[in-house]
Amino acid sequence: MKVPAAAAHKRHLVADTGHAAHRPPSRPQVSPPVLAMRTPRAPPPRLALLLLLLLLGGAHGLFPEEPPPLSVAPRDYLSHYPVFVGSGPGRLTPAEGAEDLNIQRVLRVNRTLFIGDRDNLYRVELEPPTSTELRYQRKLTWRSNPSDINVCRMKGKQEGECRNFVKVLLLRDESTLFVCGSNAFNPLCANYSIDTLQPLGDNISGMARCPYDPKHANVALFSEGMLFTATVTDFLAIDAVIYRSLGDRPTLRTVKHDSKWFKEPYFVHAVEWGSHIYFFFREIAMEFNYLEKVVVSRVARVCKNDVGGSPRVLEKQWTSFLKARLNCSVPGDSHFYFNVMQAVTGVVSLGGRPIVLAIFSTPSNSIPGSAVCAFDMTQVAAVFEGRFREQKSPESIWTPVPEDQVPRPRPGCCAAPGMQYNASSAFPDEILNFVKTHPLMDEAVPSLGHAPWIVRTLTRHQLTRVAVDVGAGPWGNQTVVFLGSEAGTILKFLVWPNASVLGTSGPSVFLEEFETYRPDRCGRPGGSATGQRLLGLELDVASGGLLAAFPHCVVRVPVARCQQYSGCMKNCIGSQDPYCGWAPDGSCIFLSPGTRATFEQDVSGASTSGLGDCTGKWGNGRPGDPPLGSSCPSQPMSRWGARTSFGRSGGLTPG
């Protein structure tokens, strides 16, 4: 499938559901291909898309075949999944007349879950993992005061907006939570005891730490006692900023109202790695301004020890801020780009490499699709040591900066004691001016293997959340990626380990599709459809589950439903699920790392033709049900260990 480069980039910015920091133009229709027709009427949008696909498909087979999942979990499994809907100790349901939850943030600290809501913060214990209902043990109510609400209403906001939505929820140290709320468009922050949720000290301003509007995207993290945030600093959400505060070093921010630094950014995630903080976001690309509004995904970084520039240049501003494009594209004669970053994982180790996984989608006026790309943080760092890009005049195109025109020491580097300049404030004005006018790197960060690990196109799922388990299976040596759609459908993939070790785009196996949203508990009849929007997806290894957060609930879902294969060896082995294994008693059991059990497992997808057929009732097991009967042929004991068996006391290894 061949896509012209301009067509791959050209788009109009489209509002994100409930999150966009700026109101973009209305959604355009897909333009039909130009055809010689006598009538001026354009084909309907669906026909236009089909015509576009025919043209693209005839050019080149760009996308690989997308097989269906090996398994689809029955929807009635949902009724067994524990859920939090605001219930407290001893109460099965929220108090009569209580408002629906309006969850904004979820933070897991060991076996405790903190849930940031509208006007409330909940502490929920995740033990025991078999509990059918998640209830809070502590609840903090933090409402906006009447004067803040009145000012908010006077500025034209609706009553429902003039509340205190928890938008920052962080672990500051082992005993303290740092919480910020929108506070009726006058953000505030405070410290609370992690055990009692009692306040510790006075409130502080949330400006540049927390957005004013709960619909605006923001990210925040603590590092070495300093708070790094990416948000907007004003009521109108015009001034986007990466900001450092608290701690021992001076407060710093990005340059204000400079489109070379930011152009309508949407902040997605931030990670700490080495001596830098890396921010992942998407924005309108100034380097493609000749293609109208083109949204691209970026990674930016700042030095943790930056103290700002001189009194003449970049005073109280970052001297180390640089940004680069992230390339998640399907290779071919003309690359097909997935430009809209949706979510990013933390840094994980895959094959000894520090990796982040990110999920991207196509623009809403393009072919619908999502892709998962992996990025090696060492390659990310290497791009920031490469060439800079510049625009010499407002009318000129962006070009690489010749290396002989880059001052020394290299702009954007971290000053440190023992170097020529022991603090960023000592840098010469030439270096500071270069950083101020050249924040963009010329090269894009390549994805690992130069291709997505997973691609899904023309499906009903708009994938927006990602979680990864790099220690799946009884030996902790398998990698499983969970992709969450807007509506809470989870797609589970097994990614072959050699894909990360060799840096190649190795194959992935679509293991399972299952639901996480419980309409019986998470919504009310006739309620808004926005209540089914997946807000967060986090792996909870200790319970063998996923925590799926929605506006009105949090659901804990097992990472595997092995019991549905009980009674039939062929289906258990053929599931290729690293969490599942066939036990001697004829059941398909869950395998956590270090399992003390005897089992058979084969995640490689080898033929199961010798295991007979499943002609009995199978695949309908429920959590807690005994194994179901089947007419699968009995397997001789000599087969045990022929594939992958494990007994911890015997010290066996994968066969």
ABEGO torsion letter per residue (X at the ends): XBBBAAAAABBBBBBBBGABABBBBBBBBBBBBBBBBABABBBBAAAAAAAAAAAAAAABBABBBBBBBABBBBAAAAAABBBBAGBBBGBABBBBGBBBBBBABBBBBEABBBBBBBGBBBBBBAOBAABABBBBABBBBBBBBAAAAAAAAAAGBBAAABBBBBABBBBABAABBBBBBAGGGBBBBBBBBAAAGBBBEBBBBABGABBABAABBBBBBBBGGBBBBBBBABAAGABBBBBBBEEABBBBBBBBGBAAABBGBBBABBBBBEABBBBBBBBBBAAAAAAEBBBBBBBBBBBAABAEBBAABGBGBBAABBBBBBBBBBBEABBBBBABBABBBBBBBBGGBBBBBBBBBBBAABBBBBBBBBBBAAAAAAAAABBBBBBABAABBBBBBBAAABBOBBBGBBBBBGBABABAAABBAAAAAAAAABABBABBBBBBGGBBABBBBGBABBBABBBBBAABEAAGABBBBBBBBAAGBBBBBBBBAAAAAAGBBBBBBBABBBBABBAAAABBBGBBAAAABBABBBBBAAAGBBBBBBAABBBBBBABBAAAABGBAAAAAAAGBAABBBBAAGBBBBBBBGBBBBBBBBAAGBBAAAAEBBABBBGABBBGBBBBBBABBBBBAAABGABBBBBAAAGBBBX
